[in-house]
Amino acid sequence: MPALQNSFVFPSIALLIVLTQAAVLPPSTRDALVKRESPTELGLYNHTDKVKILNDINFNEEVLQRNRSILVEFYNSYCGHCKRFAPIYKQLADRLFGWRDILPISAIDCAAEENNAICRQYEVMGYPSLRYFGPGFTSRPGEYGKAINALELRDIIISLAHFIVAENRTSDMINWPDFQPLPEDVQTTKQLFEGLSSLRQYVILIYEPENSTLGVEIILHLNRWPDIQVRRVLDPELAAKYQIDGFQYKLSIVSRSGTVVPYKTLEDSVESYVDTIKSFLSTQHFTEKPSTEPKISSSTLSNLGKRENDLKDILNEVRRNKHMVYQADLEMAIHNILYNEIPKSSNINGDKFVALQRFLNVLNRYNPLGQNGQKFISDLYTFVMETKEELSAQEFEMKLKHITEKYQPIFSSNSYVGCIATKPNSRGYTCSLWQLFHYMTVQAADTDRSQDPLEILQAMHGYIKYYFGCTDCSEHFQNMAAKRKIWNTSSKDGAIIWLWAAHNEVNQRLAGDLTEDPNFPKIQFPSASSCPLCRHKSDTKSTEIHEDNNKWDKTKVLQFLKNIYNPEYISRFGINDESLLRPTLEKLRRKRMIVNVFSDVDMRMGMLLYGFCIVMLVVAFKLFGLKGGYRKKPYGHDILGKV
């Protein structure tokens, strides 16, 4: 399961970040926390490559509204197979850059939420998926482009050449080259130049052997040179009239004046032919027509620089806290699953529908979101459970958006923290997915909400089998699950250990893989420095799995995992709005302390006031009583009496 596994390293490793790639999630339905990132900077390709980047905004324009062909790679940026194929595809785009007027090389990232509808519409069932779309292609049910199943560079080029030469040229295909072989009845130079623009000073004839696409490819490579016309010659006898013998001389250049000059090539490769012809063109001071390729804007570069500065805080944070699990990563996993992975599906029915119900069931039970998020997941779960047997992805997506609008804001963060990477397109979602399921196994074990020890593992297995966007990765996980006897897990603590051991196996298999982030080497977690008691003393330096030799103290491992995935220890660093989350135990404790303090003060003050009042009443009573019993005669009366 390359993509799922290679992007996650347990949180004990010093975490670093990618400063050249966005780690921010596009928010289309996500509470509008941040503005949508530029599509030129996301995914496996960027402005430095010769791959045209497609998205929901420009896809129809580039694929349906152009009088030329196009090759589209539907890929998933977290799929390990796609990551391994990306260098080959970049090489393809570089090699076929001369074809770009007839066949640009393009790609669309199906991991981007905004592209869900397109990837669903074209029924992309696996990644990477190469589709050829010819001129005048019309989108309709059952028409999803011509699939190219080959992934080897040369095989892809040959397939493309066959597709292109088979297209019927129409009157509106102005720039479409003439791929027709030179007719046998062309005998003179005048006939050779007949119908050509006066700009064409030379006709270059290429002898193309049987079952070869040599001439077609050379025509495409030189299509942007306005001073020449390249033609294919299939008949050896016709080729001989232009001094091509098919052995020593395999091409010839004919001028308007009728001069014929045969040429040799150093090799029989397309590149050698093209280099030979371009050498001749340079002697004639001919140049290719200028390119008008878009360049990355200064504002985009400025944003990248700002993002780099902003992410340095995350770098410092994760370096200080090697064992930390982050709330932001858990939320990113949930968002990607709900808004991206599931809506890309076709019809959700049968076992696929059951898998969705099981996943939402455990997410509803062990939801790490705040109050709004709790209601949001609960409503979504209820909707799916009340749906009978089948649900279309469009229906799910519409309901999802409706519930989102009802409860937003839902998510407190919009970027990865602990799962951010130092290598483009590594970790991220796949890392957060591991984190989410590890978190849920721990929550399930520490609560009594269910007695089913398999509930989390079953939900994870079903999700990865039916919804995870990398077919190759899904198959790896399923095979590993069967080998490790996932269904024999008999306790909730056992589920925690099963997932931990399976994850370590994946790390071992992918250690040193092309998809690995060099700053996050695949080790066996927890490391000896992270948890000295988790390994027996004889194995404190080991980086391999030795379950059979009892090198792990699984009791200590279990305790360690329960500690780092304890909700009270989940870090809220990088959170945009902490008010959306449930109060932590510490905050509740402080609140109770404040309440208690005020209650005691009130009680003491009340008692003091009560006692004081009693004393005052007694004093007043005594004073009042003395005044009533001592009847002193008025001074005037005494005076008169004395008189």
N, C-alpha and C positions, 0 to 999 in steps of 0.2 A: 504494500500500500504506500508507494513512494511519496505521493504528495501529502497525504494525511500525516505521514510519520515524519517526513523530513523537516517539517516546519515547526516542530515542537521539541523543545529541549526543556527538561524539568527546571523549575525555577531556581534551583541551586546554582546554576551557572551564571557567571557575571553577564548581565544582559546589556547589549549594545543596541544601537539603532542605525537605521538606514537614513542618511541625511540627504540622499539624492532622490528618494522616492517617497511619495505621499503615504503617510500612515493613517490618513483621515478617511473615514468611511463616507462615500457620497450619501447625502441625506434624503434623497428624493421623497421617501415617505417617512423619514426619520426625524420628525419634530423640528425640522429646519434649524438644527443646531449650528451647522456650518454651511457655507455655500459649496456648491458642487465643484469638485476639483477639475482641473483641465484634463480632458481625456488624453492629451498628448503626453502626459507624464505618468500615466498609470499603466499597469499591465506589464507584459514581457517586452514590449517594444516602446521606443520613445523617439523624440525628434532627431536623434543622431543616426537612426537606422533608415534604411531605404524601403521600409515597410509602411504602406499607407494605413493609418490607424482609422478604423471605422467605429462608429457608435450609433446610438439610436437617432442622432440628429442627421448624420450624413449617409447612413447606410443605403436608403432607397435612392438617393441622388447618385451615389457612386455605382450602385449595382443595377438599378432598373432604368435609369434615365441617361445612360451614356451609350453612344454608338461604338462601343468597343467591348472587348472581353475583360474579365477581371478574375483573379484567383483570390479566394477568401479563405483564411484559416480561422475557423471557429475554435477557440481555445479557452482554457480555464487557467488563470494565472497562478493558482495554487496547485495545479496538477503536476506531479513530478515528471510524468511523461512529456507534458507540454514544455516544461522547463528544459528537458534534455533535447527536445526537438527545436527549441528556439534558435540556437546557434546555427543549425542547418537551414532554418527558414530565413534567417538574416543573410546567410551566404547565398541562398537562392535569390533573394531580393537584390543582392549586390551583383550577382552574375547576370541576372535578367533585367538589370536597370535600363538597358538599351531598349527593352521591349515595352517600356512603360506607357507609350502612346497607344499601344495595341492591347497590352495586358499588364496592368499594374499589379503588384504583389501587395496584398492587403491582409489585415487581421482584425478580428473583433473579439474582445474579452468577454466571455459569457459569465465571468465571475463578477462583472460590474452590474450592479442592480438595475441600472437604467437600460441595460441591453437584454433584460429577461424576455421581453415580448418577441424580440427578433430571434433569439436563439430557440425559443419555444416554437415560433412560427415555422422555422426551417428544420424542426425536428432533429436537433443535434443530440444524438444519443451517446456519443463518446467523444473524447478529446485526445489529441487534436483531430479535427475533422477538416479536410481540404475539399473545397467545392469550386468547380469551374463554372462561371456564368458567362454565357456568350452574349453577343450584341442582341438587343431586343428581348432579353429575358423578361418574362412576365411571371410574377408571383401568383401562384394558384395552388390549390390542394393537390398534393402528389408531385409537385414540381419544386424541387429543393436544390437545383443545380446538379452538375455532374460530379459525382464523388471521385476523388483520386485516392486510392487506398495505399499507394506507395509512399514511403517516407524517406527513401534514399534519393539524394539530390539528382542524380542522372535520370532515374526512373521518373521523377516528377517532371523534369524538363521534357522528356520524350512524350509523356502523356499530354502535356500542354501543347506541344507542337502538333500532335495528332488532332487534338480538339480544335485548334485554331485553323488549321488547313482545311478542316471539314466544314467550316462555316460558309454559308452562302453569302457572297458579297452582294449587298443591296445598294441602291442609288444614294441613300443617305449615309452610307459608310465611306465618307470622303477620304479619310486617311488610311483606309484599309489597304494593305499591300496586295500586289498581284502575286498570288502563290501558284498560279497555273504554270505547269511546265511549258517551256518554250516549244511552240508547235513545230512539227517537222517541215512544214512548208515555208518557214521563214528562211530565206536564202540570201537576202541582201542586207546591207547595213540600213538602208532606208526602211525596209520592213521591220528591222530590229528596233528602230527608234519611232516607228509609227505610233501615233497616239500619245506619245510622251510629251511632258512639258519641255519648253525650250531650256529650262534650267538644267535638265538632265544632260550632262556632258558625256557621260560614259555609261555603258551597260556592262555589268559584271556578270559573267556566266559561271555558274557553279555546277560541276558535274556531281549529281547526287546518286550514289549507288542504290540498288534495290533494297527495300526494307530499311531505309535510312531517313532521318529527318534533317540531315546536314544542311541542305539548301534552305529549308524552311527556317531553321534557326538563324542562319546567316542573314536572311532577309529581315528577320525581326531585329537582329542586333544592329543592322545598318539602316533601319527604316527612318532614322532621324537625320540622315545625310541627304540634303535636297539635290545635290549635284550628280547623284548616281541612281541607277536602277539595277537592282539585283534580280536575276532570273535563274530558275532551276532548269537544268538540262538532264533529262533522264535517258535519252537515247544515245548510246556510245557513238553511233555513226554521225549524228548531228553534232555531238560534242567535238568530234574529230575535225569538222569543218572550221572550228574555231581554235584549232591547234591544242585541243585538250585530249591527252591520251589516256587519262584515268590512272596513270602510274606515276610518271614524273611530273607532268603538268596536269593539275586538277581544276584550275580555274583560268579564265582569260578575261582581259579587259579590252573592250571594244569602244573606240572613240567615234564621234559623229563623222569624222573624216574617213572612217573605215579602217583605221589602224587596229590590228589585233595583236595583243601582246599576252602570251601565256605566262603563268606564274607558278612557281613551286611553293610549297609550304614546308616548314620545318617538321611539322607533325600532321597527323590526320585529324586532329581535334578541331572542334568548332572555333576555339579560342585562337588556334594558330592561323586558321583561314582569316578570321577577323583582323588579327594583328597584321597579317600580310597586306590586306586591303587597306587598312588604315595607314600603313606606312606609305603606300602609293598616294593616298589622298592628301597626306601631309606634304608630299613633294609638289602637289598641285595647289597647295594652300587652300584646300577645301576645309570647311569646318562644320561641325554638327550644329543644328539649329539650337539657339539658346534655351536653357531650361527656365522654367518659372516655378520652381519648387518652393512651397511655403517654408518660411523660417520661423523658428520659435520667437515669440514676441518678447520684448524687453520686460513687460509686466510679468510674464510667466517666469522669467529668470529671476526677477525681483521677488516673486512669491516663493520660489524655491529657496532663495537666500534667507528669507524671513522664516520659512519652515525649518531651515537648518538651525537657526538660532533658538527657535521655540523648542525644538526637540532636545536641545542640550540639557535642559532641566530633567527630562526623562532619563537621559544617560546617567546623570549624576545620581538620580534616585535609585535606579535599578542596580547600579554598582554598589550602593550602600546596603541594599537589602537583597541578598542573594537568594533567600528562600521564599520571597514574598509572592503571593498570588494576588492578582489585581482584579478589582470589581470591573474595571474598564474592559478587560479581556473577556470576562464572562458575558458582558453585555454585547460585545462585538460578535461573539459566537452566536448568541441568540438572534441578533439582528440579521446576520448573514444567512442563517438557516431559514428564517421565516420570510425575509424579503427577497432573497436571492435564490437559494437552492430549490426550495419547494415550488415556487412559482414557475420555474423553468421546466417543470415536468409536463408531460402530456396528460392524458387522463389518469386520474388517481383512483385506482380500483383494485379489487382483489387483495392480495397480500400487501401490495403497495399502500393501499388505504389503511389496512390494519397497522402497518408500520407507522403511518402518520398518527394514528390514534394512540398508539403506545408511546410514541415520543412525546406528544402533547400531554399525555397523562402524567409522565414522570416530570416533565417540565412544570406542569401545574402544581405538582406536589412539592417540588424542591426548587421553586423559582427564586433566583437570587435578586430579582428586581424589587423596586419599591412598591408603594401602595397602588399607584396607577398601573405599574407593570403587572402586579398581581391580578387586578381586575381585567386587564388587557388579555393576559394569557388565559384566564378563567373563561372569558367570553369566547375566545377563539377555540378553546378546548370544547366548550359546550356546543358551539356551532358544528364542529367536525363530528362530535359524538352523536349529534341529532341528525346528521346527514346519513342517508341510507346507502350503503354499499359503494357509491361512486361519487366522485367530485372532480370537476375539471379544474385545471390550474388557474384558469381565468376566474372561476367562481371563488376559489380560495383567495386569490389576489385581491379581488374586489371586496370581499368580506374583511380581509386583513386591513385594507386601506380605510374601510368604514370604521372598524374598531379603533384603529390608530387615531383617526380624527376625533373619535369619541373621548379617548382617554389621554391624549397627548397634553403635555410632554410625558414621555414614557421612559426614555433612556437618559441616564445621567451623564453619559460620556459618548464621544464620537471618535475615539482613536484608541489604538493599542498602546499599552504601556509595557507590561512584562513580555508581551509577545512581539514586540517590534524587532526589526532585524537590521543587520549591518550589510546584508547582501540583498540586492533588489529581488523582490518576489519570492522571498523565503519566509518561513514562519507565518506571522500574521494570522489568517483565519484558521489554518490547520492547527497551529499552536493553541489558539483559543478554543478550538473544538475539543482537543485533548483536555484542556483545563476544565471545560464545562462538565465533561463526563466524569473526570476524576472528582470534581466537586460534588456531583450528584451521587456518586457511589458512597462518599463519606456522609452526606446528609441522610441518605437512605439508611445507613447503618446506625446513625446516631438518633434516629427518631422511630416512632412506632406507627408511622402512617401506613406502612405496608409490611406484610410478613414474607413477601415474595423476594427471595435472594437474587432472582434473575431479572428483576424488573428493569434495572438500568442497563445491564449488559444486553438484554433483549431489545430494548429501545435503541441502543447504540448500533447494534448489529443490523437492525431493520433500516435505520436511517442511512447508514453507510452503504448498505446493499442497494437501496432503491433511490436515494436522493443525492448522495455525495457526488460531486461533479467531476470525478475522475474514475473512469471505468477500471483502468489498470490498478488504481489504488484500492478500489472497492474489492476487486478480486483478490488482491494480496491479503487484505484484512479478513475476508471470508475464509480463505485457505488457512490462515493462521488461527482463526477462531476454531475451525474444525480440528486442526492439529492439537490445539491446546485444550480441546474438550470443554468449550465454553459452557455447554448446557449441563455439565456435571457440577457446576458451582453450587454448593449446598448451603451457604450462609452469606449474610450481607457483608460481613468482614471478609469472607472469601472472595466476594466480588471486587472489593477494593484491591486485594492482593492479585487477583487474576488480571485486572486492568494494568496494574503496576508492572507485573512480570511481562505481559504482552507488549507494553510500551518499551520496556527495556530490550526486548527481543528486536523490536523494530529499530531502535537506536543502534543496536549492534549490527544489524543488516545494512543500515544506511550510513554507517560511519565511513567517512571519506568519499561519499557519493558526490556526484557533480552538483546535486541539488542542495547540498549541505552548506549552511552558513559557516564560513571558516571561524567566526568568532563564537560559534555555538557548536563545538564538536560534540558528536554523539557519544556520550559516556553512559555508564550504568549508574542510575540514580537510586538513592542518594549517594553522592560521593563520600569518601571517607572523611573529608573535611566537613561536609554538611552534617553527617550523622555518624560519628565514630562508633557508636554502639550498634548501628544497623548491620555492620559486617563483623564477622568473627576476626579476631586479631590476626590470624594467619593470612587474611585476605584484604587487609586494609589498603593495599595498593593495586588491587585487581581492577580492571575495567571490563572484564568479561562476565557473562552470566554463568554461574555455577550452581544452579538450583539443585542439581542431582547430588552435588558434593556438600550441600548444606552450608554454603559460604555466607548466606544471608541469615540474619536473625530476623525472621519475618514478624515476630511479635514487636520488635523495636521498629521495623519498617512501618508496620500498621499504625503504631502510635505516632510516628513521625508524620505520616500522611494525614492522619486525623487532626494533627496539630496545624499543619500548614493550610489545610482546606477547611479549618474551622471558620464559620462565618464571622466570628468576632476577630479573627486575625486577617481577614481579607482586606487588603489595603485599598484605600479610596483615593490614592494619589492619581492625579490626572482627571478626576471627576469634574465635570462642568457645573453641575447643580446637585449638591449633596442633599438638598431638601427633598428630592424625589425619592431618596432611599429611606429604608426603615432606620430608626434610631439604633445606634450601636448599644451594646450592653453597658458600656462605660457611660454613655450619655444618659441612659435610663437610670443608672446608678447615681450619677450626679444630680439628676432631676429629683430622685427620691431623697437624696441627701439634703437638697435645698428645701424640699417640702418638709422633711423631718425637722430641719433646723428651725424653720418658721413655726412649725407646730409646737415645738418645745418652748420657744420664746413666747408664743401666744399663751401657752399654758402657765408658764412661770409668771408672766406679766399679769395674767388673769388672777392667779393665786395671790400675788402681791397686792394687786389692787383690791381684791376681795378682803384680804386681811387688813389693809390700810383703811378701807371703808368701815370695817367693823370697829377698829380702834377709834376712828374718828367719831363714829356713832356713840360709842361708849363714853368717850370724852365729852362729847356734846351733851349726852344725856346727864352725865354727872354735873356738868356745869349748869345745865338747865334746872336740874333738880335742886342744886344749892341756892340758886336764885329764887326758886319758888318757896323754900322753907325758911329763909332768913329775911324777915320782914322788918327792915330797918326803917325807922321813922324818918320822915322828911326833916331836913334841917330847919325849915320854917316853923314846923310844929314844935320843935325843941326850943326854938328861940321864944316862941310865944308862951310855951309852957313855963319857961324860966322867968318870963315877965310876970 
